[in-house]
Amino acid sequence: MINYTQLLVLIFFIDSIQTVSSQEILKPNSAMKSHETLEISSIEFSGGKTIVNMTVENRIEGGNFCADRNIFITDNSGNRLKLIKAVNIPECPKTHNFKSVGDKLSFSLEFPPLNPGTAWIDIIEECSDNCFWFYGVTLDALLNKELNEAFKSASGGNPEDNILLFRKILEEIDSSNHGIEGLLYVNIINEAVTAGDQAEASVWYKRLLASGAPRLSTYVKYLNDRGIKYLP
């Protein structure tokens, strides 16, 4: 005889184990990336592996793409995890040749497991030409949701309101040295410039310089290349 109460408890227990042992982050936000059409569709944590699922869209006639063997993840503690294997993408110098403009390729990169509690990662390809990278990839589901809502609101909002949106998130994570921190400063500064408030932009530029945000020099260069620079 089947005891349905016991069966339901067993099903719940098994489901709980699966929830703990596997997790997937859909379309995580990143602070900066190298290739406009290269996207992270999801990151899976399952079976003692970290699997990064990506898509890339071709924008040129005769385009091609490959993955160098020397790809690694760095976590927020500075640990470096090397690529174990790539799936559905050739290893350079072999290439995937796109059939047409707009053609997409989906592929996966498999790495060792991350330490529990890892809040963000960088994904970096070290190669000789046209290497890809993602900085500040956010692994916190709640923070990703908050960022998505802020970016959506900012797309139709006015600069003053947008500054408040990004300031709120920055204040929540400022003490954690999160990899997305620099992006929030950049957004605040850009919104202040858009509003024509040079004094506000200058204040936040100087705060960025003093912030110690991960990859600080990259964000400062990004702003400087766009003519945004204020004396410390």
N, C-alpha and C positions, 0 to 999 in steps of 0.2 A: 504494500500500500504506500502511496506517495503522500507524505506529509507536506501539504502545500505551504504551510507556514515556514517549515524548515527550508523548503525549496526557494521561497522568496528571499529568505535571509541569505541563503547561499548565493543566489544571483546577485543580490546587493553587495555581498562581500567580494565576489569576483569582480564586479564592476568597479568597486572601490579600489581594488588592487590595480586594475588596468588604468584607472584615472591617475593613481600615484606614479605608476611606472612609465607612463607615456603621456606626452603633452605635445600640443602643436600650437604654434603662434602663427596666425594668418596675417600676411602682408605687414610685417613689422616695420615701424618707422626707422629710418636711419638719418643721421645728422647730415652727412654728405656722401656722395658717391661719384664715381668716375665716369660712368657711361649712362647717358640719358635714358636709353631704351632697355637697359639691364635692370631687372626687377627681382626682388626676393618675394616669391609667392607664398612661401611658408618655411618655418623651421620646425623640425620634428625632434623630439627627445624620446627615444624609444630603444629598448634592447641594448642599452649601454652604448648608444651612438648618438651623434648630433648630425642630422641630415638637413642640409640647406637646399631647398628646392628653388630653382631660378627659371626665369624666362628672359629671352633676349629677342628683340625685334630688329629685323634688317631694314636699313634706311637707304641703302645704296645699291646700284646695279653691280652684280658680281660680288656681293658681300660674302664674307666668311667669318667663322668664329671658332675658337679652340680654347682649351683650358690648359695652362701650364701645370706641370706636376708640382711646382713649388707654390702651393696655395696654403695659407694657414689662417687660423683664428687666433686672435689675442683676446683674452677676457679682461674684465675690469680689475683683476688682480695682477695683470701682466703676464699670466701664463700663456704659452704659445702651443697651439695644437696643430699639428701638420695634417694635411689631406691624406686620408686613407685610400679613397678611390673616387673617381668621377664616373657617373652613369649617364649615358646618352649624349656624351659630348667627346669629341676626339681630343687626345692629348697632343699639344703642340710638339712638333711642327705640322702634324696632320691637322686638317681643318674640316669643319662642316661647311659646305657650300650652299648658301641659300638659293632657292629657285627664283625668287622675285622680291621686289621691294614690298615690305609689309609682311614677309614670311617670318614666322616665329619658331624659335627652338626652345623646348623645355628640357631641363637637365637637372641633375642632383649632384651635390658634393657631400661626401661622407667624412666626418671627423670623429675623433674620440669624444667621450662624454664630457660635458662641462661640469664644473663643480656646482653643487647645490647652491642656490641663491645667487647665481650669476645674473647681474642686472642688465648687462649690455656687453656687446662684443664688437670687434672690428674684424672684417673679412678682407684679406689682402692677397693679391696675386703678385708674386715677385718674378718678373721676367724682363726681357730686353726691350719690348716694344708694346705699346698700347695695353698696358696691364690694367686690370680692373681692381677696384677697392670699394668697400663700404665702411664708413666710420660711424660709430655710435649706434649700432643696430640694437633697438630696444626690445628686451625680452619680457618686460613686465606687461601683462595683458591689460591691466587697469590704466597704466600710463599710456599705452598705445591707444586705448579708447579715448582718453582725455586729449591726447595730441590730435587724433583724427577729428574730434569734435571742434577743437580750437582752429585747426587749419580750415575746416569746412566753414565755420563761422567767419573766419578772417577773410575768406575769399569774397564775401559779400558785405563785409563790414567797413566802417571808417577807421582810419589809422589810430585815433585815440582809443577807441574800443578794443582794437586789435592789440595795442600795447598792453592793455589791462589783462587780456586773455593770456598772452605769453608771459607776462610778469607773474601771474597767479601760478602757472606751472613751474616757472623758474624758482619761485620762492619755496615750492614744495620739495624740489630736488637739489637746491643749491648746495646744501651741506653734504651731499652724497658723492660729489665729483662724478656725476653721470656723464656718459659719452654724448648725450643729446644736449647738454648744457650750452655748448657753444652755438648751436643752431638757434636756441631760444634768444640768446643775446643778439645774434645777427638779425633775427626777425624783429626784435624790438627796435634796434638801430635803424633798420630799413623803414619801418613804419614811421619812426620819428622824422626821418629824412623826407619821406613821402608827404608828411604833414607840414613840412617846411619848418619844423621845430629843431633848428640846429643846436640849440642849447641842450635840449633833451637828448638828442643823438650823441652829443659830446659826452654828456654824463654817463650814458650807457656804454659808449665806446671805452671810456676810461675804466668803468667797472669790469668790462670784458678783459682789458689788459691786466687788471689786478685779480682776476677770478681764479686763475690756475686751472681753467677748464681743460680737459683732455684735448690734445692737439690744438692748443691755443693759437700757435703760429699759423696754422692752416686757415683758421677763421679770420685772423687779422689780415692775412694776405688776400683772402677772398674779398674782404671789404676794401682794402687798399687798391686792388685791381679795378674796382668799380668807382674809384675816386672818393671813397669815404675814409677819411683819415683826420684825426684830431690830435693835437699835441697833448702829451700826458700831463 
